[in-house]
Amino acid sequence: MVRFIVGITGGSGVGKTTLINQLYKEFDGKVSTFSLDNYYLPKEEQAKDENGVINFDLPTALHAENLERDINLLMKGEQIEQPIYGFNNPSSKKAVQYIEPRELLIVEGLYVMYYPFLRKSLDYSVYLTVDKTLQLERRLKRDMTERNYKREDIIYQWNNHVMPSYDAHVRPFKQESNLIITNNEKFDDNIHILMAKIHEKLDQPE
């Protein structure tokens, strides 16, 4: 049964996955992750910009109803089946994964704080921030190696989709988060506050 729900958000390339991996090491066997990345609508249902390029960096790019349904099931202690989104990788086979409601449930993604139903479900929220130059470098490396995007396409998305959407739909929730962690060369000392908070909750007798 889920005992503590932590939301992890911030812009693209801030290190959400890296932080989650550290939490898995710290709380071995007690963690499950609910990723918003697996709820993208099909390409034919996505909005396009004035140049006809699909804009995946909008809250409307995700299937909000499925998000709400599945987070509610996990909170009730039920297992969910989640399709794994392959992004722009043609070699990625369609697959599903099963998520068990473990003691620590991590909800991660750009719009964790944007959707009211997700925001209300959180017991604690973490906002990751990073130097903008480093953030773009990480985005370039990830999208070129893992998602088969060309450099010029990534730069176009960054300037026309990623940053405008971040400024409009992600950054406004920064000050509403319980904790802000900076992740430039490494996570700042606030990561220890997060670890201590989770230990405090999970170490309590049920």
C-alpha positions in Angstrom: 0.0 0.0 0.0 1.2 3.5 -0.8 2.3 5.4 2.3 4.0 8.5 0.8 3.6 10.2 -2.6 6.4 12.4 -3.9 6.1 14.5 -7.0 9.2 15.3 -8.9 9.0 18.0 -11.6 11.0 20.7 -13.4 12.0 21.4 -16.9 13.5 19.1 -19.5 17.0 17.8 -18.7 17.1 18.8 -15.0 17.8 15.3 -13.8 14.5 13.8 -12.8 15.6 10.3 -13.8 18.9 10.6 -12.0 17.2 11.7 -8.8 14.7 8.8 -9.1 17.6 6.3 -9.5 19.1 7.6 -6.2 15.8 7.2 -4.5 15.6 3.6 -5.7 19.0 2.9 -4.2 18.2 4.6 -0.9 14.8 2.9 -0.5 15.4 -0.4 -2.2 12.3 -2.5 -2.8 9.9 0.2 -1.5 9.6 2.4 -4.6 7.4 2.5 -7.6 7.4 5.3 -10.3 4.4 6.8 -12.1 5.8 8.6 -15.2 3.8 11.1 -17.1 6.0 10.4 -20.2 3.9 7.2 -20.8 0.7 9.1 -21.4 1.3 11.0 -24.6 -1.5 11.0 -27.1 -0.9 9.5 -30.6 0.9 11.9 -33.0 -2.2 12.4 -35.0 -4.0 13.9 -32.0 -1.2 16.3 -31.1 -1.3 20.0 -31.7 1.0 21.6 -34.3 2.6 25.0 -34.3 2.4 27.6 -37.1 5.1 25.7 -39.1 3.2 22.4 -38.9 5.6 20.9 -36.4 4.0 18.8 -33.6 4.4 20.4 -30.2 4.8 17.7 -27.6 5.6 20.2 -24.9 2.0 21.2 -24.0 -0.2 19.9 -21.2 -2.7 18.9 -23.8 -0.2 16.5 -25.3 -1.0 14.0 -22.5 -4.1 11.9 -21.9 -5.2 13.5 -18.7 -8.2 11.2 -18.2 -6.0 8.1 -18.2 -3.5 9.9 -15.9 -6.2 10.6 -13.4 -7.7 7.1 -13.6 -4.4 5.3 -13.1 -3.1 7.5 -10.2 -6.4 6.9 -8.4 -6.0 3.1 -8.9 -2.5 3.2 -7.4 -3.7 5.3 -4.5 -6.3 2.6 -3.8 -3.6 0.0 -3.8 -4.3 -1.5 -7.2 -1.8 -2.5 -9.8 -1.9 -0.6 -13.1 -0.9 -1.6 -16.7 0.9 1.3 -18.4 2.0 1.4 -22.1 5.6 2.4 -22.5 5.9 5.4 -24.8 8.7 5.0 -27.4 9.1 8.7 -28.4 10.9 9.0 -31.8 12.6 5.7 -31.6 11.5 3.4 -34.5 13.3 0.5 -33.0 11.2 0.7 -29.8 8.7 -2.0 -29.7 5.3 -1.4 -28.2 5.3 -2.7 -24.7 3.5 -2.4 -21.4 4.7 -2.4 -17.8 2.9 -3.2 -14.6 3.3 -0.8 -11.7 2.7 -2.0 -8.2 1.6 0.5 -5.5 4.6 0.3 -3.2 5.3 2.3 0.0 6.9 5.2 -1.8 5.2 6.3 -5.0 7.1 8.8 -7.2 5.1 10.8 -9.6 7.4 12.4 -12.2 7.1 14.6 -15.2 6.8 18.1 -16.6 3.2 18.7 -15.5 3.1 17.0 -12.1 2.1 20.3 -10.5 0.1 21.6 -13.5 -2.8 19.1 -13.3 -4.9 19.8 -10.2 -5.8 16.2 -9.6 -2.1 15.2 -9.5 -1.1 18.2 -7.4 -3.8 17.2 -4.8 -2.6 13.6 -4.7 1.0 14.5 -3.6 2.2 14.4 0.0 5.4 16.2 -1.0 6.6 18.0 -4.1 10.2 18.5 -5.4 11.1 21.0 -8.1 14.4 20.5 -9.8 16.3 23.3 -11.4 19.6 23.6 -13.4 21.7 26.1 -15.3 20.0 26.7 -18.7 23.1 26.1 -20.7 23.7 22.7 -19.0 20.0 21.9 -19.4 20.2 22.3 -23.1 23.4 20.2 -23.4 21.6 17.4 -21.5 18.6 17.7 -23.8 20.7 17.5 -26.9 22.7 14.5 -25.7 19.5 12.6 -24.7 17.4 13.3 -27.7 20.2 12.6 -30.2 21.4 9.4 -28.6 18.1 7.9 -27.2 15.3 9.4 -29.4 16.9 9.8 -32.8 16.3 13.5 -33.2 18.6 15.7 -35.3 20.4 18.5 -33.6 18.6 21.2 -35.6 15.2 19.7 -34.7 16.1 19.7 -31.0 17.2 23.3 -31.1 13.9 24.2 -32.9 11.8 22.4 -30.3 13.8 24.0 -27.5 13.3 27.6 -28.7 9.7 27.2 -30.0 8.1 24.6 -27.8 10.2 23.6 -24.7 11.1 26.9 -23.2 7.8 28.7 -24.0 5.8 25.9 -22.4 8.2 25.7 -19.5 7.7 29.4 -18.8 3.9 29.1 -19.1 3.1 25.8 -17.5 6.0 24.5 -15.3 8.0 27.4 -13.8 4.9 29.1 -12.2 4.7 26.2 -9.8 8.3 26.4 -8.6 7.5 28.4 -5.5 4.5 26.2 -4.7 6.8 23.1 -4.3 7.8 21.9 -0.9 11.5 21.7 -1.9 13.7 23.1 -4.6 16.8 21.1 -5.5 19.5 22.5 -7.9 21.3 19.9 -10.0 24.2 21.4 -11.9 27.3 19.3 -11.5 25.5 17.3 -8.8 22.5 17.7 -6.6 22.8 20.4 -3.9 22.5 19.7 -0.2 18.7 19.9 -0.3 18.7 16.3 -1.6 19.5 15.3 2.0 16.3 17.1 3.1 14.3 15.0 0.7 15.9 11.7 1.8 15.3 12.6 5.5 11.7 13.5 4.8 11.0 10.2 3.1 12.8 8.2 5.8 10.7 10.0 8.4 7.5 9.0 6.7 8.4 5.4 5.8 10.1 4.6 9.1 7.0 5.3 11.1 5.1 2.2 12.2 2.0 1.6 10.1 
